[in-house]
């Protein structure tokens, strides 16, 4: 067994990483689905959207051939509505709430309709928003991810001048670097960032990292307010022997390399084990298979009933040929000549429920051994504890503490997104950015008085 790259032909890579959710073939196909919508009063789909997109309204606008109006309705609530139409777990949000689910009919394909409108707007660069005249206020945003971009867009629309400091070479954050390439392409992510910043009043400075190139104290001095949208990105260690062996990879880094370096440049093993069963674990497992791994096994310490990923994501992994081992937890990684050769797992069982009703896995005393040449760790991410602590920001194990107005313990410094919630969906980060912008606008008004 060996770690190899460039296993497939260019055509195979193209096929394996093609759009997993293709758009409507034509306008007529979109109209057929849009006209199925019942345009519910007090629509449950809108209620289940974290950004409160008026879904019946934008679908109605599609039926009247007002695609530009439809795009405005979406982007006004969620400026990353294009990307969210590709990556949102809609089966547990808007589409999962569609009344058709109770009528034993397929729900309205809300995400696909949302994509229909937003892609046209982004491709054709429709100027949907007009920025108010500059009010002479400056805000610094740390992180050009969904939370930071959302916050910046709302602020800029109100005439606030925004400078975003981004540690990577491209904007988009998780959308650009942390999601499977077959869900959203790097080119789309770049186009989406350009669409957002085309409003004006938003300047992104790349290769600028908090604590390395810029300090919080400097930003407080030079700006009227600061918004922290730094996300999470430090992989949780397994804390088991053998974790340092060659062939043991971090899922975030693995996905990052696929998107940054290109498919042929990323090494993948013959027999790959993925630890965890969240969205990142699924993305890592399916992409390992699509890169040419012969066997991919997902190891999860609980049962399917407790898995963080959705049923749709799980089925995707199964369709790609990934195997699953339930109730197994990594115990030790064995290697030869410095490279991983085996993964030993404890067999688990669910114990007595705790006060929250959640049953924690406990060891049974049995073990299983997997022959592997690559282990991908996807057991969650931990916040940047050292970074936030060094800036005297109140936090809970690295997760930033904010009040009801998105404010940190430092006056004039606000925060939101994954750095606060520990890692949710892109759409949650977008809403956090909107909330942060609203709080900052209120703060600026009070400061003026």
Buried (B, 14 or more C-beta within 10 A) or exposed (E): BEBBBBBBEEEBBEEBBEEEBEBBEEEEEBBEBBEBBEEBEEBBBBEBBBBEBBBBBBBBBBBEEBBBBBBBBBBBBBBBBBBBBBBBBBBBBBBBBBBBBEEEEEBBBBBBBBBBBBBBBBEEEBEBBEBEEBBEBBBBBBBBBBBBBBBBBBBBBBBBBBBBBBBBEBBBBBBBBBBBBBBBBBEBBBBBBEBBBBBEBBEBEEEBBBBEEBEBEEBBEEBBBBBBBBBBBBBBEBEBEBBEBEBBBBBBBBBBBBBBEEBBEBBBBBBBBBBBBBBBBBBBBBBBBBBBBEBBBBBBBBBEEBBBBBEEBBEBBEEBBBBBBBBBBBBBBBBEEEBBBBBBBBBBEBEEEEEEEEBEBBBEEEBEEBEBBBBBBBBBBBBBBEBBEEBEBEBEEBBBBBEEEBBBEBEBBBBBBBBBBBBBBBBBBBBBBBBBBBBBBEBBEEEEE
